Amino acid sequence: MSDRISQIEAGIQFHAPLLLDHVVNGRIARAAGNASNYACPHGTYKTRGIERYVAIGVATAAQWTSLCEVLPFPVALRSLTALHERISQREAIETELARWCADRDAFELVEQLQRAGVPSHLVSRPTDLFEDPQLQHRGFFVTLDHPVMGPTPYDGPITRFSRTPAQLHRPGPLLGQHSAEIRRWLE
């Protein structure tokens, strides 16, 4: 018996609802982008600055009400508390939200939305991760002295075990640095 499974076998189960919808209703699934059947609005929105975005996903009536308290949606949109109502007006909601986000600072916007109870997060750049409070608290990044780059932060261990803590001891190798050792090991 094999202990391996193909990615197709593991992932095909996610296609079952789409196949069933086609067989029963004759609908052919189309690319959805960031759209969701479980949240509206649901997507990433450009904010002020170069390549700055926030992700927002509103699934419940309470979250929608909270978003409406922060964002001055037109009255016709504010009344769409049911998910199916918001989905039917997805384009108008997305347009208003994109317009509203465009002139705001991403960090301030996410803080404001989260404080109001709206599920949102900054779409982080890799460099943003060095300032992430949770990663700092965990001591995730480990600085090691690289022979060419000097002191360089490396991703630390993802999991921590109390009795067998993983620790980084040396930086990444230079090109071909351990070729002789590997060749001897393979012989």
C-alpha positions in Angstrom: 0.0 0.0 0.0 1.4 3.4 -1.0 1.7 6.2 1.5 1.5 8.8 -1.3 -1.5 10.5 -2.8 -1.6 12.7 -5.9 -2.6 16.3 -5.8 -5.4 15.6 -8.1 -6.9 13.0 -5.8 -6.5 15.3 -2.8 -8.0 18.3 -4.6 -10.7 16.9 -6.8 -13.1 16.9 -3.8 -13.3 20.7 -4.1 -14.7 20.4 -7.6 -17.7 18.3 -6.6 -20.1 21.3 -5.9 -19.2 22.8 -9.3 -19.7 19.5 -11.1 -23.0 19.0 -9.4 -24.2 22.5 -10.2 -23.4 21.8 -13.9 -25.1 18.4 -13.9 -28.2 19.6 -12.0 -28.6 23.2 -13.2 -26.6 23.3 -16.4 -24.4 26.1 -15.1 -20.8 26.3 -16.1 -18.5 27.7 -13.4 -16.7 30.9 -14.3 -13.6 32.4 -12.8 -14.7 34.2 -9.6 -11.6 36.3 -8.8 -11.9 37.4 -5.2 -15.7 37.1 -5.2 -17.2 34.8 -2.7 -20.6 33.1 -2.2 -20.2 33.5 1.5 -19.1 37.2 1.8 -19.8 40.5 0.1 -17.8 42.6 -0.1 -14.9 40.3 -0.4 -11.6 41.3 -2.0 -8.5 43.4 -2.0 -8.6 47.2 -2.4 -5.9 49.6 -3.5 -5.1 52.3 -0.9 -2.9 55.4 -0.9 0.8 54.8 -1.7 2.7 52.5 -4.0 1.4 48.9 -4.1 -0.6 49.2 -0.9 -3.8 47.1 -0.5 -6.2 46.0 2.2 -8.2 42.8 2.2 -11.8 43.0 3.4 -14.4 40.3 3.8 -17.8 40.9 5.1 -19.9 37.8 5.8 -22.5 38.7 8.4 -25.2 41.4 8.7 -23.4 42.7 11.9 -20.1 43.1 9.9 -21.9 44.9 7.1 -23.5 47.2 9.7 -20.1 47.9 11.1 -18.6 48.6 7.7 -21.5 51.0 6.9 -20.7 52.9 10.2 -17.2 53.5 8.9 -17.8 53.9 5.2 -20.4 56.4 4.0 -22.2 54.1 1.5 -25.3 55.5 -0.3 -28.5 54.8 1.6 -29.7 52.3 -1.0 -26.6 50.1 -0.3 -26.6 50.6 3.5 -29.9 48.7 3.7 -28.5 45.5 2.2 -28.0 43.5 5.4 -28.8 40.1 3.9 -25.9 38.4 2.1 -27.9 37.6 -1.0 -29.0 41.3 -1.3 -25.3 42.4 -1.1 -24.3 39.8 -3.7 -27.0 41.1 -6.1 -25.4 44.5 -5.7 -21.8 43.3 -5.6 -20.6 45.6 -8.4 -22.0 48.8 -6.8 -20.6 47.8 -3.4 -17.2 47.0 -4.8 -17.1 50.3 -6.8 -17.9 52.4 -3.7 -15.5 50.5 -1.5 -12.6 50.8 -4.0 -13.3 54.5 -4.4 -13.4 55.0 -0.6 -10.2 53.0 0.0 -8.1 54.7 -2.7 -7.4 57.9 -0.8 -6.7 56.3 2.6 -3.5 55.0 4.3 -3.6 51.2 4.4 -2.3 50.9 8.0 -4.8 53.5 9.4 -7.6 52.0 7.4 -7.1 48.5 8.7 -6.9 49.7 12.2 -10.1 51.7 11.8 -12.0 48.7 10.2 -10.8 46.2 12.7 -11.7 48.5 15.6 -15.2 48.7 14.1 -15.4 44.9 13.9 -14.9 44.6 10.1 -12.8 41.6 9.1 -9.8 43.2 7.3 -6.1 43.0 7.1 -3.2 44.8 5.4 -1.9 42.9 2.3 1.7 42.8 3.7 4.9 43.2 1.8 7.7 40.9 2.8 9.4 43.8 4.4 6.3 44.6 6.5 6.8 41.3 8.3 9.8 42.6 10.1 7.6 45.1 11.9 4.7 42.6 12.5 4.0 42.7 16.3 3.1 39.0 16.5 6.3 37.9 14.7 8.4 40.3 16.8 6.8 38.9 20.0 7.6 35.3 18.9 11.2 36.2 18.0 10.5 34.7 14.6 13.3 36.3 12.7 16.8 35.2 13.6 19.8 37.4 12.5 22.8 35.4 11.4 26.1 36.6 10.1 26.3 35.8 6.4 29.9 35.8 4.9 28.9 38.0 2.0 25.7 39.9 3.1 26.8 40.4 6.8 24.1 40.3 9.5 21.0 39.1 7.8 17.5 38.2 9.2 16.3 34.7 8.4 12.9 33.1 9.0 13.1 31.2 12.2 11.4 27.9 13.1 7.7 28.0 12.5 6.8 25.6 15.3 8.2 25.6 18.7 8.6 22.5 20.8 9.3 22.9 24.5 11.6 19.9 24.9 13.3 20.0 21.4 13.5 23.7 20.4 14.8 24.2 16.8 17.5 26.8 16.5 19.3 28.2 13.5 23.0 28.1 13.8 24.4 29.2 10.5 23.4 31.3 7.5 22.5 30.0 4.1 25.5 28.6 2.2 27.3 30.3 -0.6 27.0 28.8 -4.1 29.0 25.6 -4.1 30.2 26.1 -0.5 29.5 22.5 0.6 30.0 20.7 -2.8 33.0 18.7 -1.6 31.2 17.5 1.6 28.2 16.5 -0.4 30.3 14.7 -3.0 32.1 12.7 -0.3 28.8 11.9 1.3 27.4 10.5 -2.0 30.4 8.4 -2.7 
